[in-house]
Amino acid sequence: MTAITLRKPQLKKFADFIRKHECKNWFIAKDEGAYIGATSGNVDDGTFENCLFYFKGCDPSKNESYWDEARQQFGGDDFGEFFDAEIILQHADNTKVTSMKITVDPEEIIIDTRELA
């Protein structure tokens, strides 16, 4: 089981990107590392932008062994799963939410939040 936690500032940054670019969805992916994020624009015309948050050890810019780490955490096949952008927006806008945790295992993806008491 692998998880990533976005604290409130990261969650806000993610929501701001989604709003700015009017993204309809966000994703969890494993290819060149493993991450969650959203993208906008087109590579061919130079308008491409992304907002990515890497799972621990799976960022190619920070870990030479990112490929092995991602393979260990997620298995051998590349994948992508898409989710409605409203999930991020609702949690980011909720003043009680302090973080959002996304847990991935072979059977399911769980999105959980931590709130102020």
N, CA, C and O atoms as CSV, one atom per row, in Angstrom:
chain,resi,resn,atom,element,x,y,z
A,1,MET,N,N,0.848,-1.175,0.000
A,1,MET,CA,C,0.000,0.000,0.000
A,1,MET,C,C,0.895,1.241,0.000
A,1,MET,O,O,1.819,1.338,0.808
A,2,THR,N,N,0.629,2.171,-0.886
A,2,THR,CA,C,1.402,3.394,-1.046
A,2,THR,C,C,0.487,4.584,-0.874
A,2,THR,O,O,-0.674,4.553,-1.282
A,3,ALA,N,N,1.020,5.650,-0.258
A,3,ALA,CA,C,0.191,6.837,-0.018
A,3,ALA,C,C,0.991,8.109,-0.255
A,3,ALA,O,O,2.218,8.129,-0.156
A,4,ILE,N,N,0.262,9.160,-0.568
A,4,ILE,CA,C,0.818,10.500,-0.670
A,4,ILE,C,C,-0.129,11.417,0.096
A,4,ILE,O,O,-1.349,11.271,0.014
A,5,THR,N,N,0.434,12.351,0.831
A,5,THR,CA,C,-0.375,13.304,1.589
A,5,THR,C,C,-0.090,14.710,1.086
A,5,THR,O,O,1.060,15.144,1.027
A,6,LEU,N,N,-1.150,15.408,0.726
A,6,LEU,CA,C,-1.043,16.820,0.357
A,6,LEU,C,C,-1.488,17.645,1.549
A,6,LEU,O,O,-2.630,17.540,1.994
A,7,ARG,N,N,-0.597,18.453,2.057
A,7,ARG,CA,C,-0.950,19.366,3.139
A,7,ARG,C,C,-1.735,20.535,2.537
A,7,ARG,O,O,-1.774,20.690,1.317
A,8,LYS,N,N,-2.346,21.341,3.370
A,8,LYS,CA,C,-3.228,22.425,2.897
A,8,LYS,C,C,-2.562,23.324,1.849
A,8,LYS,O,O,-3.202,23.621,0.840
A,9,PRO,N,N,-1.304,23.777,2.031
A,9,PRO,CA,C,-0.705,24.623,0.985
A,9,PRO,C,C,-0.584,23.914,-0.365
A,9,PRO,O,O,-0.795,24.536,-1.407
A,10,GLN,N,N,-0.248,22.624,-0.361
A,10,GLN,CA,C,-0.167,21.869,-1.609
A,10,GLN,C,C,-1.548,21.674,-2.217
A,10,GLN,O,O,-1.719,21.773,-3.432
A,11,LEU,N,N,-2.519,21.402,-1.379
A,11,LEU,CA,C,-3.892,21.224,-1.833
A,11,LEU,C,C,-4.415,22.507,-2.459
A,11,LEU,O,O,-5.108,22.468,-3.476
A,12,LYS,N,N,-4.086,23.647,-1.855
A,12,LYS,CA,C,-4.493,24.940,-2.397
A,12,LYS,C,C,-3.801,25.203,-3.744
A,12,LYS,O,O,-4.437,25.672,-4.689
A,13,LYS,N,N,-2.509,24.903,-3.827
A,13,LYS,CA,C,-1.773,25.072,-5.089
A,13,LYS,C,C,-2.412,24.222,-6.192
A,13,LYS,O,O,-2.588,24.682,-7.320
A,14,PHE,N,N,-2.752,22.989,-5.853
A,14,PHE,CA,C,-3.393,22.076,-6.800
A,14,PHE,C,C,-4.736,22.643,-7.260
A,14,PHE,O,O,-5.029,22.664,-8.456
A,15,ALA,N,N,-5.546,23.099,-6.310
A,15,ALA,CA,C,-6.862,23.666,-6.641
A,15,ALA,C,C,-6.715,24.935,-7.487
A,15,ALA,O,O,-7.481,25.141,-8.428
A,16,ASP,N,N,-5.747,25.777,-7.161
A,16,ASP,CA,C,-5.519,27.001,-7.949
A,16,ASP,C,C,-5.169,26.665,-9.394
A,16,ASP,O,O,-5.649,27.326,-10.316
A,17,PHE,N,N,-4.337,25.646,-9.601
A,17,PHE,CA,C,-3.983,25.219,-10.953
A,17,PHE,C,C,-5.222,24.719,-11.696
A,17,PHE,O,O,-5.459,25.090,-12.846
A,18,ILE,N,N,-5.997,23.884,-11.034
A,18,ILE,CA,C,-7.213,23.331,-11.640
A,18,ILE,C,C,-8.173,24.443,-12.044
A,18,ILE,O,O,-8.742,24.407,-13.135
A,19,ARG,N,N,-8.354,25.415,-11.183
A,19,ARG,CA,C,-9.249,26.541,-11.505
A,19,ARG,C,C,-8.697,27.396,-12.649
A,19,ARG,O,O,-9.417,27.726,-13.591
A,20,LYS,N,N,-7.425,27.747,-12.556
A,20,LYS,CA,C,-6.804,28.605,-13.573
A,20,LYS,C,C,-6.945,28.004,-14.968
A,20,LYS,O,O,-7.216,28.712,-15.938
A,21,HIS,N,N,-6.757,26.699,-15.053
A,21,HIS,CA,C,-6.765,26.031,-16.356
A,21,HIS,C,C,-8.086,25.329,-16.674
A,21,HIS,O,O,-8.212,24.649,-17.692
A,22,GLU,N,N,-9.063,25.504,-15.787
A,22,GLU,CA,C,-10.389,24.922,-15.987
A,22,GLU,C,C,-10.318,23.416,-16.263
A,22,GLU,O,O,-11.003,22.896,-17.143
A,23,CYS,N,N,-9.473,22.733,-15.490
A,23,CYS,CA,C,-9.319,21.284,-15.636
A,23,CYS,C,C,-10.594,20.581,-15.178
A,23,CYS,O,O,-11.193,20.957,-14.170
A,24,LYS,N,N,-10.989,19.589,-15.903
A,24,LYS,CA,C,-12.170,18.799,-15.553
A,24,LYS,C,C,-11.806,17.607,-14.683
A,24,LYS,O,O,-12.658,17.051,-13.990
A,25,ASN,N,N,-10.510,17.210,-14.722
A,25,ASN,CA,C,-10.097,16.056,-13.932
A,25,ASN,C,C,-8.655,16.193,-13.459
A,25,ASN,O,O,-7.926,17.094,-13.874
A,26,TRP,N,N,-8.272,15.289,-12.592
A,26,TRP,CA,C,-6.896,15.136,-12.135
A,26,TRP,C,C,-6.592,13.646,-12.194
A,26,TRP,O,O,-7.494,12.846,-12.439
A,27,PHE,N,N,-5.348,13.260,-11.977
A,27,PHE,CA,C,-4.982,11.866,-12.197
A,27,PHE,C,C,-3.933,11.372,-11.215
A,27,PHE,O,O,-3.232,12.144,-10.561
A,28,ILE,N,N,-3.859,10.060,-11.146
A,28,ILE,CA,C,-2.762,9.348,-10.513
A,28,ILE,C,C,-2.102,8.573,-11.648
A,28,ILE,O,O,-2.791,7.910,-12.424
A,29,ALA,N,N,-0.771,8.647,-11.756
A,29,ALA,CA,C,-0.093,7.981,-12.862
A,29,ALA,C,C,1.247,7.397,-12.432
A,29,ALA,O,O,1.890,7.865,-11.493
A,30,LYS,N,N,1.635,6.364,-13.155
A,30,LYS,CA,C,2.976,5.800,-13.039
A,30,LYS,C,C,3.507,5.637,-14.449
A,30,LYS,O,O,2.973,4.853,-15.234
A,31,ASP,N,N,4.549,6.372,-14.765
A,31,ASP,CA,C,5.284,6.202,-16.014
A,31,ASP,C,C,6.712,6.654,-15.757
A,31,ASP,O,O,7.549,5.829,-15.391
A,32,GLU,N,N,7.022,7.921,-15.934
A,32,GLU,CA,C,8.327,8.461,-15.547
A,32,GLU,C,C,8.240,8.865,-14.082
A,32,GLU,O,O,8.206,10.055,-13.768
A,33,GLY,N,N,8.205,7.898,-13.194
A,33,GLY,CA,C,7.964,8.128,-11.777
A,33,GLY,C,C,6.519,7.793,-11.463
A,33,GLY,O,O,5.814,7.183,-12.267
A,34,ALA,N,N,6.090,8.205,-10.272
A,34,ALA,CA,C,4.693,7.991,-9.860
A,34,ALA,C,C,4.235,9.256,-9.159
A,34,ALA,O,O,4.941,9.795,-8.307
A,35,TYR,N,N,3.041,9.731,-9.523
A,35,TYR,CA,C,2.614,11.050,-9.084
A,35,TYR,C,C,1.112,11.226,-9.217
A,35,TYR,O,O,0.416,10.423,-9.837
A,36,ILE,N,N,0.636,12.319,-8.606
A,36,ILE,CA,C,-0.719,12.788,-8.863
A,36,ILE,C,C,-0.576,14.158,-9.515
A,36,ILE,O,O,0.437,14.833,-9.327
A,37,GLY,N,N,-1.582,14.571,-10.278
A,37,GLY,CA,C,-1.458,15.873,-10.906
A,37,GLY,C,C,-2.583,16.209,-11.850
A,37,GLY,O,O,-3.587,15.504,-11.961
A,38,ALA,N,N,-2.368,17.329,-12.530
A,38,ALA,CA,C,-3.283,17.815,-13.560
A,38,ALA,C,C,-2.436,18.494,-14.631
A,38,ALA,O,O,-1.356,19.008,-14.340
A,39,THR,N,N,-2.921,18.495,-15.859
A,39,THR,CA,C,-2.200,19.122,-16.963
A,39,THR,C,C,-3.141,20.017,-17.762
A,39,THR,O,O,-4.365,19.902,-17.690
A,40,SER,N,N,-2.519,20.909,-18.522
A,40,SER,CA,C,-3.284,21.812,-19.370
A,40,SER,C,C,-2.440,22.168,-20.587
A,40,SER,O,O,-1.210,22.153,-20.527
A,41,GLY,N,N,-3.095,22.482,-21.666
A,41,GLY,CA,C,-2.406,22.963,-22.852
A,41,GLY,C,C,-1.916,21.845,-23.748
A,41,GLY,O,O,-2.350,20.697,-23.654
A,42,ASN,N,N,-0.986,22.226,-24.632
A,42,ASN,CA,C,-0.513,21.336,-25.676
A,42,ASN,C,C,1.005,21.477,-25.806
A,42,ASN,O,O,1.517,22.594,-25.882
A,43,VAL,N,N,1.717,20.369,-25.832
A,43,VAL,CA,C,3.175,20.385,-25.974
A,43,VAL,C,C,3.574,20.995,-27.312
A,43,VAL,O,O,4.538,21.757,-27.382
A,44,ASP,N,N,2.847,20.670,-28.366
A,44,ASP,CA,C,3.210,21.104,-29.712
A,44,ASP,C,C,3.179,22.617,-29.890
A,44,ASP,O,O,4.005,23.161,-30.622
A,45,ASP,N,N,2.247,23.308,-29.240
A,45,ASP,CA,C,2.170,24.763,-29.416
A,45,ASP,C,C,2.782,25.531,-28.243
A,45,ASP,O,O,2.664,26.754,-28.169
A,46,GLY,N,N,3.436,24.812,-27.329
A,46,GLY,CA,C,4.146,25.472,-26.233
A,46,GLY,C,C,3.278,25.946,-25.090
A,46,GLY,O,O,3.746,26.708,-24.243
A,47,THR,N,N,2.013,25.514,-25.037
A,47,THR,CA,C,1.124,25.970,-23.965
A,47,THR,C,C,1.007,24.959,-22.830
A,47,THR,O,O,0.256,25.183,-21.881
A,48,PHE,N,N,1.741,23.847,-22.914
A,48,PHE,CA,C,1.626,22.776,-21.923
A,48,PHE,C,C,2.119,23.232,-20.547
A,48,PHE,O,O,3.199,23.809,-20.418
A,49,GLU,N,N,1.301,22.959,-19.518
A,49,GLU,CA,C,1.671,23.196,-18.127
A,49,GLU,C,C,1.178,22.015,-17.308
A,49,GLU,O,O,0.189,21.370,-17.656
A,50,ASN,N,N,1.883,21.742,-16.214
A,50,ASN,CA,C,1.394,20.699,-15.327
A,50,ASN,C,C,1.633,21.082,-13.877
A,50,ASN,O,O,2.433,21.964,-13.563
A,51,CYS,N,N,0.930,20.406,-13.026
A,51,CYS,CA,C,1.063,20.545,-11.581
A,51,CYS,C,C,1.135,19.111,-11.053
A,51,CYS,O,O,0.135,18.394,-11.040
A,52,LEU,N,N,2.329,18.703,-10.619
A,52,LEU,CA,C,2.543,17.321,-10.210
A,52,LEU,C,C,3.050,17.242,-8.779
A,52,LEU,O,O,3.791,18.110,-8.317
A,53,PHE,N,N,2.637,16.187,-8.085
A,53,PHE,CA,C,3.104,15.873,-6.743
A,53,PHE,C,C,3.518,14.404,-6.767
A,53,PHE,O,O,2.692,13.522,-7.000
A,54,TYR,N,N,4.796,14.150,-6.525
A,54,TYR,CA,C,5.342,12.793,-6.625
A,54,TYR,C,C,5.200,12.008,-5.328
A,54,TYR,O,O,5.323,12.556,-4.232
A,55,PHE,N,N,4.940,10.718,-5.476
A,55,PHE,CA,C,4.989,9.811,-4.341
A,55,PHE,C,C,6.442,9.741,-3.862
A,55,PHE,O,O,7.369,9.909,-4.654
A,56,LYS,N,N,6.632,9.495,-2.580
A,56,LYS,CA,C,7.960,9.469,-1.979
A,56,LYS,C,C,8.875,8.502,-2.736
A,56,LYS,O,O,8.545,7.336,-2.952
A,57,GLY,N,N,10.044,9.035,-3.132
A,57,GLY,CA,C,11.041,8.228,-3.826
A,57,GLY,C,C,10.818,8.071,-5.311
A,57,GLY,O,O,11.642,7.457,-5.988
A,58,CYS,N,N,9.722,8.610,-5.845
A,58,CYS,CA,C,9.344,8.367,-7.240
A,58,CYS,C,C,9.514,9.584,-8.152
A,58,CYS,O,O,8.976,9.603,-9.259
A,59,ASP,N,N,10.254,10.596,-7.701
A,59,ASP,CA,C,10.484,11.808,-8.488
A,59,ASP,C,C,11.823,11.687,-9.212
A,59,ASP,O,O,12.866,11.644,-8.560
A,60,PRO,N,N,11.817,11.631,-10.553
A,60,PRO,CA,C,13.064,11.475,-11.305
A,60,PRO,C,C,14.082,12.593,-11.059
A,60,PRO,O,O,15.284,12.368,-11.194
A,61,SER,N,N,13.623,13.770,-10.707
A,61,SER,CA,C,14.553,14.879,-10.484
A,61,SER,C,C,15.218,14.817,-9.106
A,61,SER,O,O,16.163,15.559,-8.837
A,62,LYS,N,N,14.726,13.934,-8.236
A,62,LYS,CA,C,15.265,13.860,-6.879
A,62,LYS,C,C,15.834,12.494,-6.507
A,62,LYS,O,O,16.508,12.363,-5.485
A,63,ASN,N,N,15.571,11.484,-7.318
A,63,ASN,CA,C,16.001,10.135,-6.969
A,63,ASN,C,C,16.425,9.383,-8.232
A,63,ASN,O,O,15.604,9.114,-9.109
A,64,GLU,N,N,17.719,9.047,-8.313
A,64,GLU,CA,C,18.208,8.301,-9.469
A,64,GLU,C,C,17.521,6.949,-9.613
A,64,GLU,O,O,17.401,6.425,-10.721
A,65,SER,N,N,17.073,6.387,-8.504
A,65,SER,CA,C,16.426,5.070,-8.506
A,65,SER,C,C,14.904,5.173,-8.551
A,65,SER,O,O,14.206,4.251,-8.128
A,66,TYR,N,N,14.388,6.290,-9.062
A,66,TYR,CA,C,12.939,6.510,-9.093
A,66,TYR,C,C,12.202,5.375,-9.801
A,66,TYR,O,O,11.127,4.968,-9.359
A,67,TRP,N,N,12.772,4.857,-10.902
A,67,TRP,CA,C,12.101,3.810,-11.670
A,67,TRP,C,C,11.931,2.555,-10.822
A,67,TRP,O,O,10.851,1.965,-10.784
A,68,ASP,N,N,13.003,2.150,-10.142
A,68,ASP,CA,C,12.928,0.975,-9.268
A,68,ASP,C,C,11.963,1.202,-8.112
A,68,ASP,O,O,11.198,0.309,-7.748
A,69,GLU,N,N,12.005,2.406,-7.537
A,69,GLU,CA,C,11.116,2.728,-6.420
A,69,GLU,C,C,9.657,2.687,-6.856
A,69,GLU,O,O,8.819,2.114,-6.159
A,70,ALA,N,N,9.344,3.290,-8.005
A,70,ALA,CA,C,7.963,3.278,-8.512
A,70,ALA,C,C,7.516,1.852,-8.827
A,70,ALA,O,O,6.370,1.484,-8.570
A,71,ARG,N,N,8.412,1.064,-9.377
A,71,ARG,CA,C,8.090,-0.332,-9.687
A,71,ARG,C,C,7.816,-1.122,-8.413
A,71,ARG,O,O,6.895,-1.937,-8.372
A,72,GLN,N,N,8.611,-0.882,-7.377
A,72,GLN,CA,C,8.409,-1.571,-6.105
A,72,GLN,C,C,7.072,-1.182,-5.472
A,72,GLN,O,O,6.363,-2.032,-4.935
A,73,GLN,N,N,6.735,0.107,-5.538
A,73,GLN,CA,C,5.506,0.578,-4.906
A,73,GLN,C,C,4.249,0.234,-5.696
A,73,GLN,O,O,3.201,-0.027,-5.106
A,74,PHE,N,N,4.342,0.231,-7.049
A,74,PHE,CA,C,3.137,0.118,-7.878
A,74,PHE,C,C,3.121,-1.062,-8.833
A,74,PHE,O,O,2.116,-1.286,-9.507
A,75,GLY,N,N,4.196,-1.815,-8.911
A,75,GLY,CA,C,4.249,-2.909,-9.862
A,75,GLY,C,C,4.874,-2.451,-11.171
A,75,GLY,O,O,5.298,-1.302,-11.300
A,76,GLY,N,N,4.926,-3.359,-12.142
A,76,GLY,CA,C,5.667,-3.109,-13.360
A,76,GLY,C,C,4.969,-2.317,-14.443
A,76,GLY,O,O,5.637,-1.645,-15.229
A,77,ASP,N,N,3.671,-2.370,-14.515
A,77,ASP,CA,C,2.965,-1.713,-15.613
A,77,ASP,C,C,2.724,-0.239,-15.335
A,77,ASP,O,O,2.436,0.148,-14.203
A,78,ASP,N,N,2.846,0.588,-16.381
A,78,ASP,CA,C,2.466,1.990,-16.278
A,78,ASP,C,C,0.940,2.068,-16.225
A,78,ASP,O,O,0.248,1.195,-16.748
A,79,PHE,N,N,0.428,3.113,-15.592
A,79,PHE,CA,C,-1.025,3.276,-15.526
A,79,PHE,C,C,-1.382,4.735,-15.321
A,79,PHE,O,O,-0.527,5.560,-14.998
A,80,GLY,N,N,-2.638,5.039,-15.511
A,80,GLY,CA,C,-3.203,6.344,-15.215
A,80,GLY,C,C,-4.663,6.171,-14.834
A,80,GLY,O,O,-5.412,5.475,-15.520
A,81,GLU,N,N,-5.061,6.794,-13.759
A,81,GLU,CA,C,-6.464,6.790,-13.313
A,81,GLU,C,C,-6.907,8.236,-13.182
A,81,GLU,O,O,-6.196,9.053,-12.597
A,82,PHE,N,N,-8.080,8.560,-13.721
A,82,PHE,CA,C,-8.591,9.926,-13.700
A,82,PHE,C,C,-9.740,10.074,-12.708
A,82,PHE,O,O,-10.529,9.153,-12.497
A,83,PHE,N,N,-9.812,11.274,-12.100
A,83,PHE,CA,C,-10.829,11.601,-11.106
A,83,PHE,C,C,-11.378,12.992,-11.386
A,83,PHE,O,O,-10.702,13.829,-11.985
A,84,ASP,N,N,-12.592,13.229,-10.953
A,84,ASP,CA,C,-13.245,14.521,-11.123
A,84,ASP,C,C,-12.498,15.608,-10.353
A,84,ASP,O,O,-12.141,15.408,-9.192
A,85,ALA,N,N,-12.263,16.742,-10.981
A,85,ALA,CA,C,-11.551,17.860,-10.354
A,85,ALA,C,C,-12.271,18.389,-9.119
A,85,ALA,O,O,-11.642,18.970,-8.235
A,86,GLU,N,N,-13.568,18.194,-9.056
A,86,GLU,CA,C,-14.345,18.683,-7.901
A,86,GLU,C,C,-13.853,18.094,-6.581
A,86,GLU,O,O,-13.992,18.723,-5.532
A,87,ILE,N,N,-13.285,16.900,-6.625
A,87,ILE,CA,C,-12.765,16.285,-5.402
A,87,ILE,C,C,-11.703,17.194,-4.783
A,87,ILE,O,O,-11.731,17.457,-3.581
A,88,ILE,N,N,-10.782,17.663,-5.594
A,88,ILE,CA,C,-9.705,18.537,-5.107
A,88,ILE,C,C,-10.275,19.878,-4.673
A,88,ILE,O,O,-9.921,20.388,-3.610
A,89,LEU,N,N,-11.146,20.446,-5.480
A,89,LEU,CA,C,-11.698,21.766,-5.181
A,89,LEU,C,C,-12.484,21.764,-3.870
A,89,LEU,O,O,-12.341,22.682,-3.063
A,90,GLN,N,N,-13.300,20.753,-3.656
A,90,GLN,CA,C,-14.102,20.681,-2.432
A,90,GLN,C,C,-13.218,20.587,-1.190
A,90,GLN,O,O,-13.464,21.271,-0.197
A,91,HIS,N,N,-12.194,19.746,-1.244
A,91,HIS,CA,C,-11.321,19.591,-0.079
A,91,HIS,C,C,-10.466,20.833,0.142
A,91,HIS,O,O,-10.239,21.227,1.286
A,92,ALA,N,N,-9.993,21.449,-0.921
A,92,ALA,CA,C,-9.182,22.660,-0.788
A,92,ALA,C,C,-10.003,23.817,-0.226
A,92,ALA,O,O,-9.484,24.632,0.536
A,93,ASP,N,N,-11.275,23.895,-0.597
A,93,ASP,CA,C,-12.139,24.990,-0.150
A,93,ASP,C,C,-12.687,24.789,1.261
A,93,ASP,O,O,-13.133,25.747,1.892
A,94,ASN,N,N,-12.659,23.573,1.752
A,94,ASN,CA,C,-13.177,23.281,3.085
A,94,ASN,C,C,-12.179,23.799,4.123
A,94,ASN,O,O,-11.067,23.282,4.226
A,95,THR,N,N,-12.571,24.805,4.881
A,95,THR,CA,C,-11.660,25.426,5.841
A,95,THR,C,C,-11.250,24.489,6.969
A,95,THR,O,O,-10.251,24.741,7.643
A,96,LYS,N,N,-11.993,23.422,7.185
A,96,LYS,CA,C,-11.645,22.463,8.232
A,96,LYS,C,C,-10.595,21.434,7.780
A,96,LYS,O,O,-9.927,20.826,8.615
A,97,VAL,N,N,-10.451,21.241,6.469
A,97,VAL,CA,C,-9.509,20.244,5.958
A,97,VAL,C,C,-8.079,20.774,6.087
A,97,VAL,O,O,-7.766,21.871,5.624
A,98,THR,N,N,-7.217,19.974,6.725
A,98,THR,CA,C,-5.807,20.337,6.881
A,98,THR,C,C,-4.901,19.550,5.940
A,98,THR,O,O,-3.787,19.984,5.645
A,99,SER,N,N,-5.371,18.394,5.466
A,99,SER,CA,C,-4.596,17.595,4.512
A,99,SER,C,C,-5.501,16.573,3.842
A,99,SER,O,O,-6.584,16.251,4.330
A,100,MET,N,N,-5.019,16.071,2.700
A,100,MET,CA,C,-5.718,15.033,1.973
A,100,MET,C,C,-4.719,13.911,1.684
A,100,MET,O,O,-3.635,14.157,1.153
A,101,LYS,N,N,-5.088,12.692,2.033
A,101,LYS,CA,C,-4.231,11.527,1.824
A,101,LYS,C,C,-4.849,10.635,0.761
A,101,LYS,O,O,-6.036,10.313,0.810
A,102,ILE,N,N,-4.021,10.241,-0.201
A,102,ILE,CA,C,-4.456,9.348,-1.261
A,102,ILE,C,C,-3.650,8.057,-1.113
A,102,ILE,O,O,-2.423,8.061,-1.210
A,103,THR,N,N,-4.354,6.968,-0.878
A,103,THR,CA,C,-3.728,5.669,-0.686
A,103,THR,C,C,-4.066,4.782,-1.875
A,103,THR,O,O,-5.224,4.680,-2.278
A,104,VAL,N,N,-3.037,4.137,-2.435
A,104,VAL,CA,C,-3.207,3.279,-3.602
A,104,VAL,C,C,-2.739,1.873,-3.242
A,104,VAL,O,O,-1.623,1.680,-2.760
A,105,ASP,N,N,-3.600,0.906,-3.481
A,105,ASP,CA,C,-3.196,-0.492,-3.353
A,105,ASP,C,C,-3.744,-1.253,-4.561
A,105,ASP,O,O,-4.483,-0.677,-5.359
A,106,PRO,N,N,-3.407,-2.505,-4.708
A,106,PRO,CA,C,-3.849,-3.235,-5.906
A,106,PRO,C,C,-5.362,-3.323,-6.081
A,106,PRO,O,O,-5.839,-3.540,-7.195
A,107,GLU,N,N,-6.117,-3.160,-5.010
A,107,GLU,CA,C,-7.572,-3.314,-5.072
A,107,GLU,C,C,-8.344,-2.010,-5.174
A,107,GLU,O,O,-9.428,-1.974,-5.756
A,108,GLU,N,N,-7.792,-0.929,-4.609
A,108,GLU,CA,C,-8.573,0.307,-4.542
A,108,GLU,C,C,-7.695,1.544,-4.348
A,108,GLU,O,O,-6.510,1.447,-4.030
A,109,ILE,N,N,-8.307,2.692,-4.547
A,109,ILE,CA,C,-7.700,3.988,-4.270
A,109,ILE,C,C,-8.602,4.664,-3.253
A,109,ILE,O,O,-9.806,4.804,-3.464
A,110,ILE,N,N,-7.999,5.082,-2.144
A,110,ILE,CA,C,-8.773,5.693,-1.057
A,110,ILE,C,C,-8.333,7.143,-0.904
A,110,ILE,O,O,-7.140,7.437,-0.822
A,111,ILE,N,N,-9.308,8.042,-0.867
A,111,ILE,CA,C,-9.048,9.457,-0.633
A,111,ILE,C,C,-9.638,9.804,0.714
A,111,ILE,O,O,-10.837,9.646,0.945
A,112,ASP,N,N,-8.779,10.281,1.603
A,112,ASP,CA,C,-9.183,10.568,2.972
A,112,ASP,C,C,-8.664,11.950,3.347
A,112,ASP,O,O,-7.608,12.371,2.875
A,113,THR,N,N,-9.399,12.644,4.186
A,113,THR,CA,C,-8.951,13.958,4.634
A,113,THR,C,C,-8.792,13.998,6.143
A,113,THR,O,O,-9.426,13.249,6.886
A,114,ARG,N,N,-7.929,14.892,6.557
A,114,ARG,CA,C,-7.774,15.172,7.986
A,114,ARG,C,C,-8.356,16.558,8.209
A,114,ARG,O,O,-8.082,17.492,7.455
A,115,GLU,N,N,-9.167,16.678,9.259
A,115,GLU,CA,C,-9.825,17.957,9.536
A,115,GLU,C,C,-9.468,18.443,10.927
A,115,GLU,O,O,-9.098,17.664,11.805
A,116,LEU,N,N,-9.589,19.747,11.104
A,116,LEU,CA,C,-9.409,20.341,12.422
A,116,LEU,C,C,-10.471,19.777,13.365
A,116,LEU,O,O,-11.599,19.506,12.954
A,117,ALA,N,N,-10.104,19.607,14.608
A,117,ALA,CA,C,-11.054,19.064,15.593
A,117,ALA,C,C,-12.112,20.073,15.954
A,117,ALA,O,O,-12.990,19.783,16.767
